[in-house]
Amino acid sequence: MSATSLPRRLDARRNRDLILRVAAEAFTRDGELVSLDDVARRAGLGRATVYRHFPDRTALGFAVATERLVDLARRLETASFRELLHAVLVEQQRFRDLPRRRYTDALLTVLRPAFRRAHEEGRLRKDLELADLPIVFEMVDGVAERLVQALLDGLFEKAA
């Protein structure tokens, strides 16, 4: 390994971490409207640097979502299944524009150990299965959309 390759690797890692942090904030704030050019500008990096790490918005979105899943996985030992499920239901709203099946499969993989533990401890209904959770996720999406509409209806005057 050359003397310059290690600093380059560290610099690349720092850039990737910065891109992910800025993108997570941008997805939270702006949702699917975020472009890689926006992320580059907000991170103070060149477009080529961002595109070198992530070829498109979907790849960047999955990387951000994966980081969130890794954070959830770290909490498995200390958090209850209820706390993890709450975090998932909040997080899923941030990544609604990602292909749903792939993201849901990743969520289920992360939640599986805590789900099993909660079942073994008798904290979940006996008839609840891990395969039921995608239905719960979709229900939350539906409720969230209706709540947004209700909020908007409350903000605007009725047409005369």
Secondary structure as UniProt FT lines:
FT   TURN            3..4
FT   HELIX           5..30
FT   HELIX           31..33
FT   HELIX           36..43
FT   HELIX           47..53
FT   HELIX           57..74
FT   TURN            75..78
FT   HELIX           81..92
FT   HELIX           93..95
FT   TURN            96..97
FT   HELIX           100..120
FT   TURN            121..122
FT   TURN            126..127
FT   HELIX           130..132
FT   HELIX           133..155
//
